[in-house]
Each structure stands twice: as structure tokens, then as C-alpha cells.
Amino acid sequence: MKVLVIGSGGREHALVWKLKQSKKVDKIFCAPGNAGIGQIAKCVNIKPDDSKALIDFVSRNKVHLTVVGPENPLADGIADDFKKRKLKIFGPGKKAAMLESSKIFAKEFMRKYHIPTAAYKAFQTSAEAIGFCKSVEYPVVIKADGLAAGKGAIVVKNLEQAEAAINKMMVKRAFGKAGAKILIESFLVGQEVSIMAITDGKTILPLLPSQDHKQAYDEDQGPNTGGMGAYCPTPFTTEEVMEQIWEHILLRTLNGLKADGISYRGCLYAGLMLTPQGPKVIEYNCRFGDPETQAVLPLLKTDLFELMMSVTKQKLSSFTQLVWHEGSAACVVMASRGYPGKYATGVQIMGLPSKPEAGSFIFHSGTTKKNQKIVTAGGRVLCVMGMDKDLRSSLSRTYRTIRKIKFEGAFYRKDIGFKANKPVDI
């Protein structure tokens, strides 16, 4: 069968890589893809938000399944467009995707269905927001309502910082229209965990828990990014904690969507904080996380293509449970100097191994080919993954591969997994 993956990052490379392992998949296309994806799939020059061109391509090439990687096409309603043409697509419709595209919508949904989350207040003007911040207990988190590529949440410790964050979002419009409305919410304390789950709107199956590292620099310092690394599974997500997540968050979310008449088919991502009062939702995403996908999918034994096809037919209940490899996986992002701000592109990448050592893989995030050479084309450039018997060994394998790769201005965090493991020799 033929599959089209939409997107061009490390998450999409991981999806292509995993789908290619299915015996039922004969050919994979990726739109638009990147230099790494082009080594294992056919890249097609169509933008992820060009719904009409993507539908034409799928129809013309008789593609059996389309998988949407990034959030923007889902927020724009690409899944609805495909379903109108009776084309199979893995990803929720526009209304369901509002769980990610509007943080205010998500918060109101959680309040309605008693899903644990931080206390919050929404604002449409900077004056009202600043006035509110004069009486809050710090720290608080200020969030842009709309999509901001993972960078729209700012933790502030005092009124001066709050005013700067509010003006950045609402006045200077650093995140465009995403910052037209904002949320101010209580700061949650605890271990942060990412739970991705596969759902067809009737059944929901959680994947293994992972932990992302959002800040640019070691020890969670610096600005928020799209993610600088992740590992899976997390040692502190016990069976008891997973039961709480299942009962109080995943099931309530699924039942709430049903009650609102919203059919959700795809990956539901819940970013959680494990607080002393129990797990609470920080945010929802309506797709696979990046870079969590690069750490979770390598451990999945169950055929991902069969899982996704069952979702499109609402037959996910045929999978009683998912099967996993033993051990751990960890990935580390190599980024361009200046990221998440301005950065250079077109920088040659050297030292990419033609065949990584067993248990390792290099997922390309922002790369392209120029004059037969692989060069940088994004802020997050490569995502290096290692698998082994435990987290420490996985990280050692990952950093061993990273040391072989060079490009001018490259930087990466050297402490991925530090909350769960002692530092490794890198």
C-alpha cells in the first residue's frame, strides 16, 4: 500500500521510518520532506498547507493513507477536506484540533469536563491582563491563545516580566495573531510528562510516557523552543500514575469530545505536570509531539500502519494492547546557533555516518540538499536517537553519534534526561 506523510521535520522522518517497517507498506511519499527523509521515501514538492494540491496528489497516485505531521494543516481543516473526498487520513478535524489551536477553547473544555489543569484567566486586551498581574501570586505562566510553534508560553516571576511578556504577545505581536488573546495561569510544580495516545473517537490507546526538554540550554535555562530532546519511558510515571492519567485525563477527554459531538481520529497528545495533587494537563496537542515521537516510536513493536488504518475505519478496538521493545530510547536535537531566534541556513553538515551504529538513527529536522551536499535548513537541524537496555546506555549511544557530526554554529543540550538519570560521559 502507499502512504503519504505531510511535513518536513524530525517527527515526520520518524513517522516515515516507522511506517516503512510495515510489511503492508510498499511506497511512502513525503510532502515536502527533507534531505534525510529523501533517503528512504519519495519527497514531493507540495506545501503542508496546500490541501487542494495534496488531495490531487493522493487521488492521482492512489495513496491509501495520508498521515499529517504538523499542527497547522490540522488547525486549517485538512482532515475535513480529505474526508469530504472519502480519502483516508490520520489526523483530527478542525473542530477537534481546536484543543491545540486555541488554548482558551482547551481550558474551557477541561473545566466543563472536570479534567485537572491549572487555574487560569483569559484576556483580550493587554491593559486588562497587566491589571490582573498586579494582584497575582508569582510565578505565573503567560500563554498565547493560538499556535506559536511551541514557543508561546512564558514563565514570569514578577510584574515587570509579566508586562514584558504581555506586550511581546499582544502589542508587538511576536507570535502574530496567535497572541491576540492570551491566558494567564497558575504555575504548576512537578515532573513534566508527555502522553501521546492513539484514538479513533471510540477507543483510546496511550503510548509510552516520555519527557521533553523545552528550554534551549542545559539545566532548563534559556528561551522555550520546539523541544531540544526527549527520552522514553519515564521512570516516575508509575502504574498508579498512569491509571490516574487514564481515568482522569484520557477517558474524560475522549468522553467529553463524544458528548460535544466531536469525532477525534488521530494522535491526542497531553502535556502533563505530575503535581503533588496528581497529574494535571498543561496543554493538548492534536498530533504527534516533536521530539517525543523520535524517542517513543523506536520502542513500538506494533505495526504503526495497521494502527493508523484501524483509526481511519474506527476499528482501533481490535488492538487490545500495544507491544513494546524492552529498554529505553533517547534523542538529542542538534540546533543552529541563534535558535529559537534568528539563525543561518545553508551551512554544510559534515560527519553524517552513512550507516549509524546498531540501535542508533539520525532523524533530519531542518535539512536540504544543495550541490549534492546536505546543508542546514532550519533552527532544529538533526535529532539523534539511541536505543539501549536503559536510559544511561541510550544517552551514551546518542551522544557518541553526535560527537561525529559537525556543522558551523551547532549546539545541543548535554543534559537530556538529567531529571531521571545522573549525567553521562559525553
Secondary structure in CASP SS format (residue, H / E / C, confidence):
PFRMAT SS
TARGET T0000
AUTHOR 0000-0000-0000
METHOD secondary structure of the structure
MODEL  1
M C 1.00
K E 1.00
V E 1.00
L E 1.00
V E 1.00
I E 1.00
G E 1.00
S C 1.00
G C 1.00
G H 1.00
R H 1.00
E H 1.00
H H 1.00
A H 1.00
L H 1.00
V H 1.00
W H 1.00
K H 1.00
L H 1.00
K C 1.00
Q C 1.00
S C 1.00
K C 1.00
K C 1.00
V C 1.00
D C 1.00
K E 1.00
I E 1.00
F E 1.00
C E 1.00
A E 1.00
P E 1.00
G C 1.00
N C 1.00
A C 1.00
G C 1.00
I H 1.00
G H 1.00
Q H 1.00
I C 1.00
A C 1.00
K E 1.00
C E 1.00
V C 1.00
N C 1.00
I C 1.00
K C 1.00
P C 1.00
D C 1.00
D C 1.00
S H 1.00
K H 1.00
A H 1.00
L H 1.00
I H 1.00
D H 1.00
F H 1.00
V H 1.00
S H 1.00
R H 1.00
N H 1.00
K C 1.00
V C 1.00
H C 1.00
L E 1.00
T E 1.00
V E 1.00
V E 1.00
G C 1.00
P C 1.00
E H 1.00
N H 1.00
P H 1.00
L H 1.00
A H 1.00
D C 1.00
G C 1.00
I H 1.00
A H 1.00
D H 1.00
D H 1.00
F H 1.00
K H 1.00
K H 1.00
R C 1.00
K C 1.00
L C 1.00
K C 1.00
I E 1.00
F E 1.00
G C 1.00
P C 1.00
G C 1.00
K H 1.00
K H 1.00
A H 1.00
A H 1.00
M H 1.00
L H 1.00
E H 1.00
S H 1.00
S C 1.00
K H 1.00
I H 1.00
F H 1.00
A H 1.00
K H 1.00
E H 1.00
F H 1.00
M H 1.00
R H 1.00
K H 1.00
Y C 1.00
H C 1.00
I C 1.00
P C 1.00
T E 1.00
A C 1.00
A C 1.00
Y E 1.00
K E 1.00
A E 1.00
F E 1.00
Q C 1.00
T C 1.00
S H 1.00
A H 1.00
E H 1.00
A H 1.00
I H 1.00
G H 1.00
F H 1.00
C H 1.00
K C 1.00
S C 1.00
V C 1.00
E C 1.00
Y C 1.00
P C 1.00
V E 1.00
V E 1.00
I E 1.00
K E 1.00
A E 1.00
D C 1.00
G C 1.00
L C 1.00
A C 1.00
A C 1.00
G C 1.00
K C 1.00
G C 1.00
A E 1.00
I E 1.00
V E 1.00
V E 1.00
K C 1.00
N C 1.00
L H 1.00
E H 1.00
Q H 1.00
A H 1.00
E H 1.00
A H 1.00
A H 1.00
I H 1.00
N H 1.00
K H 1.00
M H 1.00
M H 1.00
V H 1.00
K C 1.00
R C 1.00
A C 1.00
F C 1.00
G H 1.00
K H 1.00
A H 1.00
G H 1.00
A C 1.00
K C 1.00
I E 1.00
L E 1.00
I E 1.00
E E 1.00
S E 1.00
F C 1.00
L C 1.00
V C 1.00
G C 1.00
Q E 1.00
E E 1.00
V E 1.00
S E 1.00
I E 1.00
M E 1.00
A E 1.00
I E 1.00
T E 1.00
D C 1.00
G C 1.00
K C 1.00
T C 1.00
I E 1.00
L E 1.00
P E 1.00
L C 1.00
L C 1.00
P C 1.00
S E 1.00
Q E 1.00
D E 1.00
H C 1.00
K C 1.00
Q E 1.00
A E 1.00
Y E 1.00
D H 1.00
E H 1.00
D H 1.00
Q E 1.00
G E 1.00
P E 1.00
N E 1.00
T C 1.00
G C 1.00
G C 1.00
M C 1.00
G E 1.00
A E 1.00
Y E 1.00
C E 1.00
P C 1.00
T C 1.00
P C 1.00
F C 1.00
T C 1.00
T C 1.00
E H 1.00
E H 1.00
V H 1.00
M H 1.00
E H 1.00
Q H 1.00
I H 1.00
W H 1.00
E H 1.00
H H 1.00
I H 1.00
L H 1.00
L H 1.00
R H 1.00
T H 1.00
L H 1.00
N H 1.00
G H 1.00
L H 1.00
K H 1.00
A H 1.00
D C 1.00
G C 1.00
I C 1.00
S C 1.00
Y C 1.00
R C 1.00
G E 1.00
C E 1.00
L E 1.00
Y E 1.00
A E 1.00
G E 1.00
L E 1.00
M E 1.00
L E 1.00
T E 1.00
P C 1.00
Q C 1.00
G E 1.00
P E 1.00
K E 1.00
V E 1.00
I E 1.00
E E 1.00
Y E 1.00
N E 1.00
C C 1.00
R C 1.00
F C 1.00
G C 1.00
D C 1.00
P C 1.00
E H 1.00
T H 1.00
Q H 1.00
A H 1.00
V H 1.00
L H 1.00
P H 1.00
L H 1.00
L E 1.00
K C 1.00
T C 1.00
D C 1.00
L H 1.00
F H 1.00
E H 1.00
L H 1.00
M H 1.00
M H 1.00
S H 1.00
V H 1.00
T H 1.00
K C 1.00
Q C 1.00
K C 1.00
L H 1.00
S H 1.00
S H 1.00
F C 1.00
T C 1.00
Q C 1.00
L C 1.00
V C 1.00
W E 1.00
H C 1.00
E C 1.00
G C 1.00
S E 1.00
A E 1.00
A E 1.00
C E 1.00
V E 1.00
V E 1.00
M E 1.00
A E 1.00
S E 1.00
R C 1.00
G C 1.00
Y C 1.00
P C 1.00
G C 1.00
K C 1.00
Y C 1.00
A C 1.00
T C 1.00
G C 1.00
V C 1.00
Q E 1.00
I C 1.00
M E 1.00
G C 1.00
L C 1.00
P C 1.00
S C 1.00
K C 1.00
P C 1.00
E C 1.00
A C 1.00
G C 1.00
S E 1.00
F E 1.00
I E 1.00
F E 1.00
H E 1.00
S C 1.00
G C 1.00
T E 1.00
T E 1.00
K E 1.00
K E 1.00
N C 1.00
Q C 1.00
K E 1.00
I E 1.00
V E 1.00
T E 1.00
A C 1.00
G C 1.00
G C 1.00
R E 1.00
V E 1.00
L E 1.00
C E 1.00
V E 1.00
M E 1.00
G E 1.00
M E 1.00
D E 1.00
K C 1.00
D C 1.00
L H 1.00
R H 1.00
S H 1.00
S H 1.00
L H 1.00
S H 1.00
R H 1.00
T H 1.00
Y H 1.00
R H 1.00
T H 1.00
I H 1.00
R C 1.00
K C 1.00
I C 1.00
K E 1.00
F C 1.00
E C 1.00
G C 1.00
A E 1.00
F E 1.00
Y C 1.00
R C 1.00
K C 1.00
D C 1.00
I C 1.00
G C 1.00
F C 1.00
K C 1.00
A C 1.00
N C 1.00
K C 1.00
P C 1.00
V C 1.00
D C 1.00
I C 1.00
END
